[in-house]
């Protein structure tokens, strides 16, 4: 796949995970977030997907899992040094 297309798809998937979560489609949001989180190539929107997954986990009663995701999201965002992350 062409690099620009791959990065565009990752950006779209990450943002779609958040929008889908806010639309109440949590299972779909979780699937999108997980695909991005588990992609071995680092991307600055992985931290956003970790936040989305943390919100879903917390709301579903998985406090420890939510905390793990939130802490990892902060770590990844700080590594990027971009205020948007």
C-alpha positions as CSV (number, residue, x, y, z in Angstrom):
1,X,0.0,0.0,0.0
2,X,1.2,3.5,-0.8
3,X,2.6,5.2,2.4
4,X,0.3,8.3,2.1
5,X,-2.8,6.1,1.7
6,X,-1.8,4.0,4.7
7,X,-1.2,7.0,6.9
8,X,-4.5,8.5,5.8
9,X,-6.3,5.3,6.6
10,X,-4.8,5.2,10.0
11,X,-5.8,8.8,10.7
12,X,-9.3,8.1,9.5
13,X,-9.7,4.9,11.5
14,X,-8.4,6.6,14.7
15,X,-10.9,9.5,14.3
16,X,-13.7,7.2,13.4
17,X,-13.1,5.2,16.6
18,X,-13.7,8.3,18.6
19,X,-16.8,9.5,16.7
20,X,-18.3,6.0,16.7
21,X,-17.8,5.9,20.5
22,X,-19.6,9.2,20.9
23,X,-22.4,7.8,18.7
24,X,-22.9,5.0,21.2
25,X,-21.6,2.3,19.0
26,X,-19.1,1.1,21.6
27,X,-18.4,-2.4,20.1
28,X,-17.6,-0.9,16.8
29,X,-15.5,1.9,18.4
30,X,-13.6,-0.7,20.4
31,X,-12.8,-2.8,17.3
32,X,-11.5,0.3,15.4
33,X,-9.4,1.5,18.4
34,X,-8.0,-2.0,19.0
35,X,-6.9,-2.3,15.3
36,X,-5.0,1.0,15.6
37,X,-3.5,0.2,19.1
38,X,-2.2,-3.1,17.9
39,X,-0.6,-1.8,14.7
40,X,3.1,-2.3,15.2
41,X,4.0,0.9,13.4
42,X,3.8,3.8,15.9
43,X,1.4,6.6,15.0
44,X,0.5,9.6,17.1
45,X,-3.2,8.8,17.1
46,X,-2.6,5.6,19.0
47,X,-2.8,7.6,22.2
48,X,-6.3,8.9,21.1
49,X,-7.4,5.3,20.5
50,X,-6.1,4.3,23.9
51,X,-8.2,7.1,25.5
52,X,-11.3,5.9,23.6
53,X,-10.7,2.3,24.8
54,X,-10.1,3.6,28.3
55,X,-13.5,5.3,28.3
56,X,-15.2,2.2,27.1
57,X,-13.4,0.0,29.7
58,X,-14.2,2.4,32.5
59,X,-17.9,2.6,31.6
60,X,-18.1,-1.2,31.3
61,X,-16.6,-1.6,34.8
62,X,-13.0,-2.4,33.9
63,X,-11.3,0.3,36.0
64,X,-7.8,-1.3,36.1
65,X,-7.9,-1.8,32.3
66,X,-9.0,1.8,31.8
67,X,-6.2,3.1,34.0
68,X,-3.6,1.0,32.1
69,X,-4.9,2.4,28.8
70,X,-4.9,6.0,30.2
71,X,-1.4,5.7,31.5
72,X,-0.1,4.3,28.3
73,X,-1.9,7.0,26.3
74,X,-0.2,9.7,28.4
75,X,3.2,8.1,27.9
76,X,2.8,7.8,24.2
77,X,1.5,11.4,23.9
78,X,4.5,12.8,25.9
79,X,6.9,10.9,23.6
80,X,5.4,12.6,20.6
81,X,5.8,16.2,22.0
82,X,2.8,17.4,20.0
83,X,0.1,19.4,21.8
84,X,-2.5,17.7,19.6
85,X,-1.6,14.3,20.9
